[in-house]
């Protein structure tokens, strides 16, 4: 697994991993971590129960993989997610 540069990077990777519409490919593009690297990072950084909840949530979720997601999903976040 590649190393994470800063605590801010680590926090952002965990946030992206939890987001339903952010595919693993986006994490790999931005941080160089493939899906298995993200799984290892989450296992290391989360509490055991939180990790189990996350794995249950992302397992089989088509929006976490670009090849499986519908072409109708054109952005990685909800339009109301970043209100100002």
Secondary structure, DSSP 4 states (H G I P E B T S, - for coil): -PPP-SHHHHHHHHHHHH-TT--HHHHHHHH---HHHHHHHHHHHS-HHHHHHHHHHHTT-GGGSTTTS-TT--SSS-TTTT--
